[in-house]
Amino acid sequence: MLVGKAIYNILSNNAGVTAIASTRIYPNVAKQTSAFPFVIYSITGDAPTDTKDGVSPLDENNALILCYSQSYSEASDLADKVRTALDRVDGTYGGVELQNITYLNYSDDFDVNDDDDGVYVKSLNFKIRLINS
């Protein structure tokens, strides 16, 4: 539940990501009027470690990071910066302790708008192991 805070902290403090998207890094959805490029992150699953005597000490979360741009090249560059910022990271970010983040895969997409202008989307999937204190 707290993993989104860690993702935002990592991405918003990464020079490569902010050089392209600035601070346009949003949880779950961006406003229709948001300027391009931007990043959206969503937690798509959670698997707690089962214990008999308390709260899970370690949760495994799935995260989807979407990189939007009106240019394919810029979307690709942003996705590369996001992957570099997150892959194999561990430590405490935004007060959230991470055991590690693992990059899983990505896919390309194109989102068509009503006015025939579309946006390029890079979808990146990560597995995030969160230590519960």
Buried (B, 14 or more C-beta within 10 A) or exposed (E): EBBBBBBBBBBBEBEBBBEBBEEBBBEEEBEEEEEBBBBBBBBEEBEBEEEEEEEBEEBBBBBBBBBBBEEEEBBBBBBBBBBBBBBEBEEEBBEBBBEBBBBEEBEEEEEEEEEEEEBBBBBBBBBBBBBBE
